[in-house]
Amino acid sequence: MARILETIAHELTHYFQWINDIELTEIGYERQASSYAGYILDEYAGTVEHP
């Protein structure tokens, strides 16, 4: 489940990069997407109970 949520967050970051016409290198796009995906998952983890 966590991997699915991370993938969605990663791809949503790419979507916002595209919408906002962000100019980065290819590596920059991926680094930013990975960083934001991690941040989004951390925020989500703080709002749900874990078994």
N, CA, C and O of each residue as an XYZ file, in Angstrom:
204
protein
N       0.816     -1.192      0.000
C       0.000      0.000      0.000
C       0.864      1.262      0.000
O       0.575      2.221     -0.715
N       1.925      1.251      0.807
C       2.792      2.427      0.894
C       3.442      2.730     -0.455
O       3.567      3.893     -0.839
N       3.850      1.697     -1.165
C       4.495      1.898     -2.476
C       3.525      2.524     -3.472
O       3.921      3.371     -4.273
N       2.276      2.122     -3.431
C       1.256      2.693     -4.322
C       1.065      4.175     -4.013
O       1.020      5.003     -4.923
N       0.954      4.505     -2.725
C       0.784      5.901     -2.330
C       2.007      6.734     -2.713
O       1.871      7.881     -3.139
N       3.194      6.161     -2.561
C       4.413      6.880     -2.936
C       4.449      7.149     -4.442
O       4.838      8.234     -4.875
N       4.047      6.169     -5.226
C       4.023      6.334     -6.678
C       3.037      7.419     -7.086
O       3.346      8.245     -7.946
N       1.870      7.427     -6.489
C       0.874      8.457     -6.795
C       1.408      9.845     -6.427
O       1.276     10.787     -7.208
N       2.008      9.970     -5.247
C       2.566     11.257     -4.822
C       3.691     11.697     -5.755
O       3.793     12.877     -6.089
N       4.526     10.766     -6.172
C       5.627     11.064     -7.084
C       5.092     11.585     -8.411
O       5.563     12.600     -8.924
N       4.108     10.888     -8.960
C       3.555     11.288    -10.255
C       2.759     12.589    -10.158
O       2.751     13.378    -11.103
N       2.097     12.820     -9.034
C       1.413     14.104     -8.843
C       2.407     15.261     -8.824
O       2.110     16.348     -9.319
N       3.573     15.028     -8.259
C       4.612     16.055     -8.278
C       5.023     16.362     -9.711
O       5.194     17.527    -10.070
N       5.184     15.323    -10.537
C       5.501     15.562    -11.949
C       4.390     16.366    -12.624
O       4.666     17.240    -13.445
N       3.156     16.076    -12.285
C       2.029     16.824    -12.848
C       2.137     18.309    -12.479
O       1.973     19.178    -13.336
N       2.411     18.595    -11.202
C       2.527     19.989    -10.782
C       3.758     20.654    -11.380
O       3.732     21.856    -11.645
N       4.831     19.908    -11.597
C       5.990     20.460    -12.296
C       5.584     20.895    -13.699
O       5.984     21.963    -14.161
N       4.800     20.080    -14.368
C       4.348     20.368    -15.727
C       3.395     21.559    -15.742
O       3.547     22.469    -16.557
N       2.402     21.552    -14.831
C       1.414     22.649    -14.770
C       2.093     23.987    -14.506
O       1.734     25.000    -15.105
N       3.077     23.988    -13.608
C       3.761     25.228    -13.223
C       4.960     25.541    -14.107
O       5.689     26.500    -13.851
N       5.169     24.734    -15.152
C       6.242     24.953    -16.124
C       7.600     25.124    -15.438
O       8.350     26.056    -15.727
N       7.893     24.193    -14.520
C       9.147     24.205    -13.774
C      10.285     23.810    -14.725
O      10.162     22.846    -15.480
N      11.370     24.551    -14.682
C      12.538     24.261    -15.516
C      13.634     23.630    -14.655
O      14.296     24.319    -13.879
N      13.818     22.319    -14.798
C      14.853     21.587    -14.073
C      15.545     20.638    -15.037
O      15.056     20.390    -16.139
N      16.683     20.113    -14.615
C      17.309     19.041    -15.388
C      16.487     17.771    -15.165
O      15.630     17.727    -14.283
N      16.747     16.762    -15.950
C      16.027     15.488    -15.783
C      16.242     14.924    -14.378
O      15.309     14.431    -13.744
N      17.477     15.005    -13.906
C      17.774     14.532    -12.550
C      17.054     15.404    -11.523
O      16.564     14.898    -10.513
N      16.989     16.700    -11.776
C      16.297     17.627    -10.879
C      14.825     17.310    -10.757
O      14.262     17.364     -9.664
N      14.186     16.974    -11.890
C      12.766     16.602    -11.857
C      12.552     15.392    -10.945
O      11.635     15.377    -10.123
N      13.402     14.387    -11.101
C      13.245     13.160    -10.321
C      13.568     13.382     -8.844
O      12.881     12.857     -7.968
N      14.607     14.156     -8.576
C      14.955     14.431     -7.178
C      13.840     15.183     -6.472
O      13.485     14.865     -5.337
N      13.291     16.182     -7.149
C      12.206     16.950     -6.544
C      10.983     16.061     -6.327
O      10.354     16.129     -5.272
N      10.643     15.235     -7.301
C       9.477     14.354     -7.182
C       9.672     13.356     -6.043
O       8.740     13.103     -5.279
N      10.861     12.793     -5.921
C      11.129     11.841     -4.845
C      11.076     12.524     -3.484
O      10.538     11.973     -2.523
N      11.631     13.715     -3.410
C      11.635     14.461     -2.157
C      10.213     14.805     -1.722
O       9.845     14.588     -0.567
N       9.417     15.340     -2.642
C       8.048     15.718     -2.305
C       7.200     14.493     -1.977
O       6.349     14.552     -1.090
N       7.421     13.384     -2.682
C       6.673     12.163     -2.397
C       6.952     11.693     -0.972
O       6.038     11.284     -0.256
N       8.208     11.755     -0.570
C       8.557     11.391      0.805
C       7.896     12.302      1.817
O       7.391     11.843      2.842
N       7.899     13.590      1.531
C       7.266     14.558      2.428
C       5.759     14.292      2.539
O       5.203     14.308      3.636
N       5.117     14.051      1.421
C       3.668     13.798      1.414
C       3.351     12.535      2.209
O       2.395     12.519      2.983
N       4.140     11.478      2.028
C       3.907     10.241      2.780
C       4.145     10.436      4.273
O       3.420      9.876      5.096
N       5.144     11.217      4.621
C       5.384     11.501      6.047
C       4.198     12.241      6.655
O       3.775     11.937      7.770
N       3.673     13.196      5.934
C       2.505     13.940      6.420
C       1.293     13.007      6.563
O       0.565     13.072      7.553
N       1.090     12.148      5.573
C      -0.019     11.203      5.625
C       0.139     10.243      6.796
O      -0.839      9.945      7.482
N       1.345      9.758      7.033
C       1.596      8.809      8.122
C       1.261      9.432      9.473
O       0.904      8.724     10.414
N       1.376     10.744      9.569
C       1.052     11.410     10.818
C      -0.443     11.590     11.056
O      -0.858     12.033     12.127
N      -1.250     11.244     10.057
C      -2.691     11.439     10.188
C      -3.481     10.145     10.301
O      -4.693     10.187     10.514
N      -2.827      8.996     10.163
C      -3.535      7.711     10.213
C      -2.947      6.833     11.305
O      -1.788      6.988     11.692
N      -3.763      5.908     11.796
C      -3.296      4.950     12.780
C      -2.577      3.813     12.064
O      -2.932      3.435     10.948
N      -1.556      3.278     12.732
C      -0.802      2.156     12.151
C      -1.072      0.905     12.976
O      -1.147      0.968     14.204
N      -1.218     -0.233     12.296
C      -1.451     -1.482     13.041
C      -0.248     -1.915     13.836
O      -0.291     -2.943     14.512
